[in-house]
């Protein structure tokens, strides 16, 4: 169901936002190694969210 994919996408977007905030905090404290780690996690969540969004759109089109 497209709704499930949208919910999964939203969950990954939220996780990406948390990781971005954590990356920014670490970079602000000068801990660039940890900041980069969190930025990479954010990127992974964003990519996964994008995949779920694409799947949701595809499923929505099939239901028409």
PDB file of N, CA, C, O and CB in Angstrom:
ATOM      1  N   UNK A   1       0.843  -1.182   0.000  1.00  0.00           N
ATOM      2  CA  UNK A   1       0.000   0.000   0.000  1.00  0.00           C
ATOM      3  C   UNK A   1       0.890   1.248   0.000  1.00  0.00           C
ATOM      4  O   UNK A   1       1.908   1.292   0.691  1.00  0.00           O
ATOM      5  CB  UNK A   1      -0.960  -0.004   1.225  1.00  0.00           C
ATOM      6  N   UNK A   2       0.509   2.226  -0.756  1.00  0.00           N
ATOM      7  CA  UNK A   2       1.300   3.456  -0.884  1.00  0.00           C
ATOM      8  C   UNK A   2       1.446   4.167   0.467  1.00  0.00           C
ATOM      9  O   UNK A   2       2.476   4.777   0.753  1.00  0.00           O
ATOM     10  CB  UNK A   2       0.648   4.404  -1.911  1.00  0.00           C
ATOM     11  N   UNK A   3       0.415   4.076   1.273  1.00  0.00           N
ATOM     12  CA  UNK A   3       0.456   4.750   2.576  1.00  0.00           C
ATOM     13  C   UNK A   3       1.604   4.228   3.436  1.00  0.00           C
ATOM     14  O   UNK A   3       2.277   5.003   4.116  1.00  0.00           O
ATOM     15  CB  UNK A   3      -0.875   4.562   3.315  1.00  0.00           C
ATOM     16  N   UNK A   4       1.828   2.908   3.404  1.00  0.00           N
ATOM     17  CA  UNK A   4       2.929   2.324   4.175  1.00  0.00           C
ATOM     18  C   UNK A   4       4.272   2.870   3.708  1.00  0.00           C
ATOM     19  O   UNK A   4       5.149   3.160   4.522  1.00  0.00           O
ATOM     20  CB  UNK A   4       2.914   0.794   4.059  1.00  0.00           C
ATOM     21  N   UNK A   5       4.429   3.006   2.398  1.00  0.00           N
ATOM     22  CA  UNK A   5       5.677   3.531   1.852  1.00  0.00           C
ATOM     23  C   UNK A   5       5.872   4.992   2.263  1.00  0.00           C
ATOM     24  O   UNK A   5       6.985   5.408   2.586  1.00  0.00           O
ATOM     25  CB  UNK A   5       5.689   3.400   0.316  1.00  0.00           C
ATOM     26  N   UNK A   6       4.795   5.760   2.249  1.00  0.00           N
ATOM     27  CA  UNK A   6       4.891   7.161   2.685  1.00  0.00           C
ATOM     28  C   UNK A   6       5.295   7.237   4.160  1.00  0.00           C
ATOM     29  O   UNK A   6       6.108   8.079   4.541  1.00  0.00           O
ATOM     30  CB  UNK A   6       3.542   7.895   2.462  1.00  0.00           C
ATOM     31  N   UNK A   7       4.734   6.366   4.975  1.00  0.00           N
ATOM     32  CA  UNK A   7       5.087   6.352   6.399  1.00  0.00           C
ATOM     33  C   UNK A   7       6.551   5.974   6.600  1.00  0.00           C
ATOM     34  O   UNK A   7       7.240   6.557   7.437  1.00  0.00           O
ATOM     35  CB  UNK A   7       4.184   5.376   7.166  1.00  0.00           C
ATOM     36  N   UNK A   8       7.023   4.992   5.827  1.00  0.00           N
ATOM     37  CA  UNK A   8       8.435   4.608   5.920  1.00  0.00           C
ATOM     38  C   UNK A   8       9.323   5.763   5.471  1.00  0.00           C
ATOM     39  O   UNK A   8      10.353   6.031   6.090  1.00  0.00           O
ATOM     40  CB  UNK A   8       8.720   3.349   5.067  1.00  0.00           C
ATOM     41  N   UNK A   9       8.937   6.437   4.411  1.00  0.00           N
ATOM     42  CA  UNK A   9       9.712   7.577   3.922  1.00  0.00           C
ATOM     43  C   UNK A   9       9.765   8.665   4.995  1.00  0.00           C
ATOM     44  O   UNK A   9      10.825   9.232   5.256  1.00  0.00           O
ATOM     45  CB  UNK A   9       9.101   8.136   2.608  1.00  0.00           C
ATOM     46  N   UNK A  10       8.639   8.950   5.603  1.00  0.00           N
ATOM     47  CA  UNK A  10       8.587   9.982   6.645  1.00  0.00           C
ATOM     48  C   UNK A  10       9.482   9.617   7.825  1.00  0.00           C
ATOM     49  O   UNK A  10      10.165  10.476   8.383  1.00  0.00           O
ATOM     50  CB  UNK A  10       7.143  10.186   7.127  1.00  0.00           C
ATOM     51  N   UNK A  11       9.475   8.361   8.195  1.00  0.00           N
ATOM     52  CA  UNK A  11      10.307   7.904   9.306  1.00  0.00           C
ATOM     53  C   UNK A  11      11.794   8.111   8.985  1.00  0.00           C
ATOM     54  O   UNK A  11      12.561   8.561   9.836  1.00  0.00           O
ATOM     55  CB  UNK A  11      10.024   6.415   9.614  1.00  0.00           C
ATOM     56  N   UNK A  12      12.185   7.784   7.772  1.00  0.00           N
ATOM     57  CA  UNK A  12      13.589   7.961   7.387  1.00  0.00           C
ATOM     58  C   UNK A  12      13.950   9.441   7.265  1.00  0.00           C
ATOM     59  O   UNK A  12      15.075   9.828   7.582  1.00  0.00           O
ATOM     60  CB  UNK A  12      13.872   7.243   6.060  1.00  0.00           C
ATOM     61  N   UNK A  13      13.015  10.269   6.812  1.00  0.00           N
ATOM     62  CA  UNK A  13      13.266  11.717   6.767  1.00  0.00           C
ATOM     63  C   UNK A  13      13.487  12.256   8.175  1.00  0.00           C
ATOM     64  O   UNK A  13      14.365  13.091   8.389  1.00  0.00           O
ATOM     65  CB  UNK A  13      12.088  12.460   6.088  1.00  0.00           C
ATOM     66  N   UNK A  14      12.697  11.784   9.133  1.00  0.00           N
ATOM     67  CA  UNK A  14      12.858  12.222  10.519  1.00  0.00           C
ATOM     68  C   UNK A  14      14.214  11.777  11.074  1.00  0.00           C
ATOM     69  O   UNK A  14      14.894  12.540  11.761  1.00  0.00           O
ATOM     70  CB  UNK A  14      11.716  11.670  11.394  1.00  0.00           C
ATOM     71  N   UNK A  15      14.597  10.538  10.768  1.00  0.00           N
ATOM     72  CA  UNK A  15      15.896  10.050  11.236  1.00  0.00           C
ATOM     73  C   UNK A  15      17.042  10.824  10.585  1.00  0.00           C
ATOM     74  O   UNK A  15      18.060  11.095  11.223  1.00  0.00           O
ATOM     75  CB  UNK A  15      16.040   8.550  10.942  1.00  0.00           C
ATOM     76  N   UNK A  16      16.871  11.171   9.327  1.00  0.00           N
ATOM     77  CA  UNK A  16      17.893  11.972   8.640  1.00  0.00           C
ATOM     78  C   UNK A  16      18.023  13.336   9.298  1.00  0.00           C
ATOM     79  O   UNK A  16      19.133  13.829   9.498  1.00  0.00           O
ATOM     80  CB  UNK A  16      17.550  12.133   7.143  1.00  0.00           C
ATOM     81  N   UNK A  17      16.907  13.942   9.631  1.00  0.00           N
ATOM     82  CA  UNK A  17      16.938  15.261  10.277  1.00  0.00           C
ATOM     83  C   UNK A  17      17.651  15.189  11.624  1.00  0.00           C
ATOM     84  O   UNK A  17      18.434  16.077  11.961  1.00  0.00           O
ATOM     85  CB  UNK A  17      15.507  15.806  10.465  1.00  0.00           C
ATOM     86  N   UNK A  18      17.385  14.141  12.392  1.00  0.00           N
ATOM     87  CA  UNK A  18      18.061  13.976  13.683  1.00  0.00           C
ATOM     88  C   UNK A  18      19.568  13.826  13.485  1.00  0.00           C
ATOM     89  O   UNK A  18      20.361  14.417  14.219  1.00  0.00           O
ATOM     90  CB  UNK A  18      17.499  12.753  14.437  1.00  0.00           C
ATOM     91  N   UNK A  19      19.950  13.035  12.493  1.00  0.00           N
ATOM     92  CA  UNK A  19      21.373  12.830  12.231  1.00  0.00           C
ATOM     93  C   UNK A  19      22.030  14.113  11.744  1.00  0.00           C
ATOM     94  O   UNK A  19      23.177  14.391  12.094  1.00  0.00           O
ATOM     95  CB  UNK A  19      21.572  11.716  11.203  1.00  0.00           C
ATOM     96  N   UNK A  20      21.318  14.900  10.942  1.00  0.00           N
ATOM     97  CA  UNK A  20      21.849  16.188  10.494  1.00  0.00           C
ATOM     98  C   UNK A  20      22.075  17.122  11.678  1.00  0.00           C
ATOM     99  O   UNK A  20      23.106  17.791  11.756  1.00  0.00           O
ATOM    100  CB  UNK A  20      20.897  16.840   9.480  1.00  0.00           C
ATOM    101  N   UNK A  21      21.117  17.167  12.593  1.00  0.00           N
ATOM    102  CA  UNK A  21      21.271  18.025  13.776  1.00  0.00           C
ATOM    103  C   UNK A  21      22.459  17.575  14.622  1.00  0.00           C
ATOM    104  O   UNK A  21      23.213  18.398  15.141  1.00  0.00           O
ATOM    105  CB  UNK A  21      19.982  18.013  14.626  1.00  0.00           C
ATOM    106  N   UNK A  22      22.613  16.273  14.750  1.00  0.00           N
ATOM    107  CA  UNK A  22      23.733  15.744  15.516  1.00  0.00           C
ATOM    108  C   UNK A  22      25.058  16.064  14.827  1.00  0.00           C
ATOM    109  O   UNK A  22      26.037  16.412  15.487  1.00  0.00           O
ATOM    110  CB  UNK A  22      23.583  14.229  15.706  1.00  0.00           C
ATOM    111  N   UNK A  23      25.086  15.947  13.509  1.00  0.00           N
ATOM    112  CA  UNK A  23      26.297  16.298  12.753  1.00  0.00           C
ATOM    113  C   UNK A  23      26.647  17.764  12.956  1.00  0.00           C
ATOM    114  O   UNK A  23      27.808  18.107  13.178  1.00  0.00           O
ATOM    115  CB  UNK A  23      26.109  16.003  11.251  1.00  0.00           C
ATOM    116  N   UNK A  24      25.649  18.617  12.880  1.00  0.00           N
ATOM    117  CA  UNK A  24      25.883  20.050  13.057  1.00  0.00           C
ATOM    118  C   UNK A  24      26.422  20.347  14.459  1.00  0.00           C
ATOM    119  O   UNK A  24      27.311  21.180  14.627  1.00  0.00           O
ATOM    120  CB  UNK A  24      24.586  20.840  12.809  1.00  0.00           C
ATOM    121  N   UNK A  25      25.879  19.663  15.447  1.00  0.00           N
ATOM    122  CA  UNK A  25      26.332  19.871  16.824  1.00  0.00           C
ATOM    123  C   UNK A  25      27.805  19.476  16.973  1.00  0.00           C
ATOM    124  O   UNK A  25      28.595  20.207  17.572  1.00  0.00           O
ATOM    125  CB  UNK A  25      25.459  19.059  17.807  1.00  0.00           C
ATOM    126  N   UNK A  26      28.160  18.323  16.426  1.00  0.00           N
ATOM    127  CA  UNK A  26      29.546  17.861  16.529  1.00  0.00           C
ATOM    128  C   UNK A  26      30.496  18.779  15.758  1.00  0.00           C
ATOM    129  O   UNK A  26      31.584  19.095  16.239  1.00  0.00           O
ATOM    130  CB  UNK A  26      29.667  16.423  16.007  1.00  0.00           C
ATOM    131  N   UNK A  27      30.086  19.204  14.566  1.00  0.00           N
ATOM    132  CA  UNK A  27      30.923  20.123  13.797  1.00  0.00           C
ATOM    133  C   UNK A  27      31.101  21.443  14.558  1.00  0.00           C
ATOM    134  O   UNK A  27      32.182  22.031  14.560  1.00  0.00           O
ATOM    135  CB  UNK A  27      30.303  20.383  12.400  1.00  0.00           C
ATOM    136  N   UNK A  28      30.032  21.891  15.196  1.00  0.00           N
ATOM    137  CA  UNK A  28      30.101  23.133  15.960  1.00  0.00           C
ATOM    138  C   UNK A  28      31.065  23.051  17.135  1.00  0.00           C
ATOM    139  O   UNK A  28      31.638  24.058  17.553  1.00  0.00           O
ATOM    140  CB  UNK A  28      28.732  23.500  16.460  1.00  0.00           C
ATOM    141  N   UNK A  29      31.239  21.851  17.660  1.00  0.00           N
ATOM    142  CA  UNK A  29      32.167  21.640  18.782  1.00  0.00           C
ATOM    143  C   UNK A  29      33.575  21.301  18.301  1.00  0.00           C
ATOM    144  O   UNK A  29      34.478  21.064  19.102  1.00  0.00           O
ATOM    145  CB  UNK A  29      31.653  20.523  19.690  1.00  0.00           C
ATOM    146  N   UNK A  30      33.746  21.282  16.977  1.00  0.00           N
ATOM    147  CA  UNK A  30      35.067  20.983  16.432  1.00  0.00           C
ATOM    148  C   UNK A  30      35.359  19.503  16.285  1.00  0.00           C
ATOM    149  O   UNK A  30      36.470  19.129  15.909  1.00  0.00           O
ATOM    150  CB  UNK A  30      36.105  21.594  17.291  1.00  0.00           C
ATOM    151  N   UNK A  31      34.384  18.650  16.574  1.00  0.00           N
ATOM    152  CA  UNK A  31      34.552  17.196  16.446  1.00  0.00           C
ATOM    153  C   UNK A  31      34.114  16.786  15.045  1.00  0.00           C
ATOM    154  O   UNK A  31      33.020  16.259  14.843  1.00  0.00           O
ATOM    155  CB  UNK A  31      33.727  16.422  17.541  1.00  0.00           C
ATOM    156  N   UNK A  32      34.995  17.042  14.089  1.00  0.00           N
ATOM    157  CA  UNK A  32      34.637  16.836  12.686  1.00  0.00           C
ATOM    158  C   UNK A  32      34.543  15.361  12.305  1.00  0.00           C
ATOM    159  O   UNK A  32      33.809  15.008  11.382  1.00  0.00           O
ATOM    160  CB  UNK A  32      35.645  17.519  11.798  1.00  0.00           C
ATOM    161  N   UNK A  33      35.262  14.513  12.992  1.00  0.00           N
ATOM    162  CA  UNK A  33      35.182  13.079  12.707  1.00  0.00           C
ATOM    163  C   UNK A  33      33.784  12.562  13.014  1.00  0.00           C
ATOM    164  O   UNK A  33      33.161  11.898  12.185  1.00  0.00           O
ATOM    165  CB  UNK A  33      36.235  12.296  13.524  1.00  0.00           C
ATOM    166  N   UNK A  34      33.300  12.872  14.206  1.00  0.00           N
ATOM    167  CA  UNK A  34      31.936  12.430  14.584  1.00  0.00           C
ATOM    168  C   UNK A  34      30.888  13.153  13.743  1.00  0.00           C
ATOM    169  O   UNK A  34      29.862  12.572  13.389  1.00  0.00           O
ATOM    170  CB  UNK A  34      31.670  12.687  16.098  1.00  0.00           C
ATOM    171  N   UNK A  35      31.143  14.404  13.429  1.00  0.00           N
ATOM    172  CA  UNK A  35      30.215  15.156  12.585  1.00  0.00           C
ATOM    173  C   UNK A  35      30.058  14.502  11.226  1.00  0.00           C
ATOM    174  O   UNK A  35      28.949  14.398  10.703  1.00  0.00           O
ATOM    175  CB  UNK A  35      30.690  16.595  12.419  1.00  0.00           C
ATOM    176  N   UNK A  36      31.164  14.065  10.658  1.00  0.00           N
ATOM    177  CA  UNK A  36      31.116  13.407   9.356  1.00  0.00           C
ATOM    178  C   UNK A  36      30.390  12.069   9.442  1.00  0.00           C
ATOM    179  O   UNK A  36      29.650  11.704   8.529  1.00  0.00           O
ATOM    180  CB  UNK A  36      32.528  13.205   8.810  1.00  0.00           C
ATOM    181  N   UNK A  37      30.597  11.341  10.528  1.00  0.00           N
ATOM    182  CA  UNK A  37      29.896  10.066  10.719  1.00  0.00           C
ATOM    183  C   UNK A  37      28.384  10.288  10.735  1.00  0.00           C
ATOM    184  O   UNK A  37      27.635   9.558  10.086  1.00  0.00           O
ATOM    185  CB  UNK A  37      30.352   9.383  12.034  1.00  0.00           C
ATOM    186  N   UNK A  38      27.949  11.289  11.473  1.00  0.00           N
ATOM    187  CA  UNK A  38      26.517  11.578  11.553  1.00  0.00           C
ATOM    188  C   UNK A  38      25.982  12.079  10.210  1.00  0.00           C
ATOM    189  O   UNK A  38      24.848  11.774   9.839  1.00  0.00           O
ATOM    190  CB  UNK A  38      26.242  12.617  12.653  1.00  0.00           C
ATOM    191  N   UNK A  39      26.788  12.839   9.491  1.00  0.00           N
ATOM    192  CA  UNK A  39      26.376  13.311   8.169  1.00  0.00           C
ATOM    193  C   UNK A  39      26.199  12.131   7.213  1.00  0.00           C
ATOM    194  O   UNK A  39      25.280  12.132   6.394  1.00  0.00           O
ATOM    195  CB  UNK A  39      27.411  14.309   7.602  1.00  0.00           C
ATOM    196  N   UNK A  40      27.065  11.132   7.312  1.00  0.00           N
ATOM    197  CA  UNK A  40      26.931   9.943   6.472  1.00  0.00           C
ATOM    198  C   UNK A  40      25.662   9.154   6.815  1.00  0.00           C
ATOM    199  O   UNK A  40      24.990   8.638   5.923  1.00  0.00           O
ATOM    200  CB  UNK A  40      28.165   9.047   6.625  1.00  0.00           C
ATOM    201  N   UNK A  41      25.343   9.065   8.092  1.00  0.00           N
ATOM    202  CA  UNK A  41      24.104   8.399   8.509  1.00  0.00           C
ATOM    203  C   UNK A  41      22.900   9.155   7.958  1.00  0.00           C
ATOM    204  O   UNK A  41      21.939   8.552   7.480  1.00  0.00           O
ATOM    205  CB  UNK A  41      24.022   8.302  10.057  1.00  0.00           C
ATOM    206  N   UNK A  42      22.963  10.474   8.031  1.00  0.00           N
ATOM    207  CA  UNK A  42      21.871  11.296   7.505  1.00  0.00           C
ATOM    208  C   UNK A  42      21.697  11.055   6.017  1.00  0.00           C
ATOM    209  O   UNK A  42      20.572  10.950   5.528  1.00  0.00           O
ATOM    210  CB  UNK A  42      22.132  12.786   7.773  1.00  0.00           C
ATOM    211  N   UNK A  43      22.790  10.970   5.307  1.00  0.00           N
ATOM    212  CA  UNK A  43      22.732  10.729   3.865  1.00  0.00           C
ATOM    213  C   UNK A  43      22.086   9.374   3.564  1.00  0.00           C
ATOM    214  O   UNK A  43      21.280   9.261   2.641  1.00  0.00           O
ATOM    215  CB  UNK A  43      24.145  10.791   3.254  1.00  0.00           C
ATOM    216  N   UNK A  44      22.434   8.363   4.329  1.00  0.00           N
ATOM    217  CA  UNK A  44      21.846   7.034   4.127  1.00  0.00           C
ATOM    218  C   UNK A  44      20.338   7.065   4.359  1.00  0.00           C
ATOM    219  O   UNK A  44      19.572   6.495   3.582  1.00  0.00           O
ATOM    220  CB  UNK A  44      22.503   6.006   5.065  1.00  0.00           C
ATOM    221  N   UNK A  45      19.919   7.729   5.429  1.00  0.00           N
ATOM    222  CA  UNK A  45      18.486   7.831   5.713  1.00  0.00           C
ATOM    223  C   UNK A  45      17.769   8.612   4.606  1.00  0.00           C
ATOM    224  O   UNK A  45      16.659   8.253   4.213  1.00  0.00           O
ATOM    225  CB  UNK A  45      18.256   8.510   7.083  1.00  0.00           C
ATOM    226  N   UNK A  46      18.387   9.654   4.118  1.00  0.00           N
ATOM    227  CA  UNK A  46      17.785  10.441   3.044  1.00  0.00           C
ATOM    228  C   UNK A  46      17.625   9.615   1.777  1.00  0.00           C
ATOM    229  O   UNK A  46      16.599   9.702   1.102  1.00  0.00           O
ATOM    230  CB  UNK A  46      18.628  11.678   2.757  1.00  0.00           C
ATOM    231  N   UNK A  47      18.629   8.820   1.453  1.00  0.00           N
ATOM    232  CA  UNK A  47      18.552   7.973   0.259  1.00  0.00           C
ATOM    233  C   UNK A  47      17.472   6.909   0.414  1.00  0.00           C
ATOM    234  O   UNK A  47      16.739   6.627  -0.533  1.00  0.00           O
ATOM    235  CB  UNK A  47      19.910   7.308  -0.018  1.00  0.00           C
ATOM    236  N   UNK A  48      17.370   6.323   1.592  1.00  0.00           N
ATOM    237  CA  UNK A  48      16.331   5.322   1.845  1.00  0.00           C
ATOM    238  C   UNK A  48      14.951   5.960   1.784  1.00  0.00           C
ATOM    239  O   UNK A  48      14.016   5.376   1.237  1.00  0.00           O
ATOM    240  CB  UNK A  48      16.545   4.648   3.214  1.00  0.00           C
ATOM    241  N   UNK A  49      14.823   7.151   2.343  1.00  0.00           N
ATOM    242  CA  UNK A  49      13.547   7.866   2.281  1.00  0.00           C
ATOM    243  C   UNK A  49      13.152   8.118   0.831  1.00  0.00           C
ATOM    244  O   UNK A  49      11.985   7.969   0.468  1.00  0.00           O
ATOM    245  CB  UNK A  49      13.630   9.202   3.052  1.00  0.00           C
ATOM    246  N   UNK A  50      14.110   8.494   0.012  1.00  0.00           N
ATOM    247  CA  UNK A  50      13.849   8.745  -1.400  1.00  0.00           C
ATOM    248  C   UNK A  50      13.364   7.471  -2.094  1.00  0.00           C
ATOM    249  O   UNK A  50      12.451   7.527  -2.918  1.00  0.00           O
ATOM    250  CB  UNK A  50      15.112   9.283  -2.091  1.00  0.00           C
ATOM    251  N   UNK A  51      13.956   6.347  -1.776  1.00  0.00           N
ATOM    252  CA  UNK A  51      13.527   5.073  -2.362  1.00  0.00           C
ATOM    253  C   UNK A  51      12.076   4.771  -1.989  1.00  0.00           C
ATOM    254  O   UNK A  51      11.286   4.371  -2.844  1.00  0.00           O
ATOM    255  CB  UNK A  51      14.447   3.924  -1.895  1.00  0.00           C
ATOM    256  N   UNK A  52      11.727   4.959  -0.726  1.00  0.00           N
ATOM    257  CA  UNK A  52      10.354   4.699  -0.286  1.00  0.00           C
ATOM    258  C   UNK A  52       9.378   5.681  -0.934  1.00  0.00           C
ATOM    259  O   UNK A  52       8.253   5.311  -1.271  1.00  0.00           O
ATOM    260  CB  UNK A  52      10.256   4.791   1.248  1.00  0.00           C
ATOM    261  N   UNK A  53       9.808   6.921  -1.108  1.00  0.00           N
ATOM    262  CA  UNK A  53       8.959   7.903  -1.782  1.00  0.00           C
ATOM    263  C   UNK A  53       8.691   7.483  -3.220  1.00  0.00           C
ATOM    264  O   UNK A  53       7.556   7.554  -3.693  1.00  0.00           O
ATOM    265  CB  UNK A  53       9.610   9.295  -1.749  1.00  0.00           C
ATOM    266  N   UNK A  54       9.737   7.044  -3.916  1.00  0.00           N
ATOM    267  CA  UNK A  54       9.571   6.581  -5.296  1.00  0.00           C
ATOM    268  C   UNK A  54       8.624   5.392  -5.368  1.00  0.00           C
ATOM    269  O   UNK A  54       7.784   5.313  -6.265  1.00  0.00           O
ATOM    270  CB  UNK A  54      10.926   6.207  -5.900  1.00  0.00           C
ATOM    271  N   UNK A  55       8.761   4.470  -4.425  1.00  0.00           N
ATOM    272  CA  UNK A  55       7.885   3.297  -4.393  1.00  0.00           C
ATOM    273  C   UNK A  55       6.442   3.709  -4.114  1.00  0.00           C
ATOM    274  O   UNK A  55       5.512   3.167  -4.711  1.00  0.00           O
ATOM    275  CB  UNK A  55       8.366   2.293  -3.329  1.00  0.00           C
ATOM    276  N   UNK A  56       6.260   4.653  -3.220  1.00  0.00           N
ATOM    277  CA  UNK A  56       4.917   5.127  -2.897  1.00  0.00           C
ATOM    278  C   UNK A  56       4.261   5.761  -4.114  1.00  0.00           C
ATOM    279  O   UNK A  56       3.086   5.519  -4.390  1.00  0.00           O
ATOM    280  CB  UNK A  56       4.964   6.128  -1.740  1.00  0.00           C
ATOM    281  N   UNK A  57       5.019   6.571  -4.837  1.00  0.00           N
ATOM    282  CA  UNK A  57       4.476   7.212  -6.037  1.00  0.00           C
ATOM    283  C   UNK A  57       4.126   6.169  -7.090  1.00  0.00           C
ATOM    284  O   UNK A  57       3.102   6.276  -7.765  1.00  0.00           O
ATOM    285  CB  UNK A  57       5.480   8.229  -6.612  1.00  0.00           C
ATOM    286  N   UNK A  58       4.972   5.172  -7.223  1.00  0.00           N
ATOM    287  CA  UNK A  58       4.726   4.107  -8.189  1.00  0.00           C
ATOM    288  C   UNK A  58       3.448   3.348  -7.831  1.00  0.00           C
ATOM    289  O   UNK A  58       2.621   3.068  -8.699  1.00  0.00           O
ATOM    290  CB  UNK A  58       5.928   3.143  -8.247  1.00  0.00           C
ATOM    291  N   UNK A  59       3.295   3.021  -6.565  1.00  0.00           N
ATOM    292  CA  UNK A  59       2.097   2.300  -6.124  1.00  0.00           C
ATOM    293  C   UNK A  59       0.849   3.149  -6.281  1.00  0.00           C
ATOM    294  O   UNK A  59      -0.215   2.635  -6.626  1.00  0.00           O
ATOM    295  CB  UNK A  59       2.244   1.862  -4.673  1.00  0.00           C
ATOM    296  N   UNK A  60       0.974   4.451  -6.029  1.00  0.00           N
ATOM    297  CA  UNK A  60      -0.176   5.350  -6.192  1.00  0.00           C
ATOM    298  C   UNK A  60      -0.622   5.385  -7.654  1.00  0.00           C
ATOM    299  O   UNK A  60      -1.817   5.408  -7.946  1.00  0.00           O
ATOM    300  CB  UNK A  60       0.174   6.778  -5.704  1.00  0.00           C
ATOM    301  N   UNK A  61       0.342   5.390  -8.560  1.00  0.00           N
ATOM    302  CA  UNK A  61       0.022   5.408  -9.988  1.00  0.00           C
ATOM    303  C   UNK A  61      -0.677   4.129 -10.424  1.00  0.00           C
ATOM    304  O   UNK A  61      -1.554   4.160 -11.287  1.00  0.00           O
ATOM    305  CB  UNK A  61       1.286   5.612 -10.809  1.00  0.00           C
ATOM    306  N   UNK A  62      -0.290   3.002  -9.831  1.00  0.00           N
ATOM    307  CA  UNK A  62      -0.889   1.711 -10.169  1.00  0.00           C
ATOM    308  C   UNK A  62      -2.335   1.623  -9.702  1.00  0.00           C
ATOM    309  O   UNK A  62      -3.142   0.916 -10.307  1.00  0.00           O
ATOM    310  CB  UNK A  62      -0.078   0.577  -9.557  1.00  0.00           C
ATOM    311  N   UNK A  63      -2.665   2.331  -8.637  1.00  0.00           N
ATOM    312  CA  UNK A  63      -4.023   2.275  -8.079  1.00  0.00           C
ATOM    313  C   UNK A  63      -5.018   3.108  -8.854  1.00  0.00           C
ATOM    314  O   UNK A  63      -6.223   2.982  -8.637  1.00  0.00           O
ATOM    315  CB  UNK A  63      -4.011   2.729  -6.651  1.00  0.00           C
ATOM    316  N   UNK A  64      -4.546   3.959  -9.754  1.00  0.00           N
ATOM    317  CA  UNK A  64      -5.459   4.825 -10.518  1.00  0.00           C
ATOM    318  C   UNK A  64      -6.143   4.061 -11.603  1.00  0.00           C
ATOM    319  O   UNK A  64      -6.946   4.628 -12.345  1.00  0.00           O
ATOM    320  CB  UNK A  64      -4.721   6.003 -11.116  1.00  0.00           C
TER     321      UNK A  64
END
